[in-house]
Amino acid sequence: MTKFEFEDLTGLKVTEEEYKEIEKMYYAVPNMDKHEFCKRWRQTGNNPLTVELAKQATIANGMLEERNNELEDCHSKMEELAWFLIGKAAAYDDTDFYKEAIRIVGHKAAVLHKIKMGYPLWKEDRDYIKNNLA
């Protein structure tokens, strides 16, 4: 939402600095469209409680985004570990490494990785393909 849209929807005139604070509050409630936000703003105005809640929501949203990024990093590292285990399983003909890789990424992803890398398919891989393609 732009400053012009806010002013048009609320009938209020605000400075650029005031709008920057309003915009922070608007982004703190991502599930509320601009029309609903402006309607609520007309009802509550620049209420100190609303301002503080918006600040806390912004902080919480930032923390959530950080945790989501950390979770994505963990997923990537786990996937890398699975690919490493599949390589070691193929090199040493070790089913324990392979079973752990399957536990991490699933049998489908493990089989596809083996095919992509040119690793030999074991009986359990051929059975998986046969059972899931038939």
Secondary structure, 3 states (H helix, E strand, C coil): CCHHHHHHHHCCCCCHHHHHHHHHHHHHCCCCCHHHHHHHHHHHCCCHHHHHHHHHHHHHHHHHHHHHHHHHHHHHHHHHHHHHHHHHHHHHCCHHHHHHHHHHHCHHHHHHHHHHHCCCCCHHHHHHHHHHHC
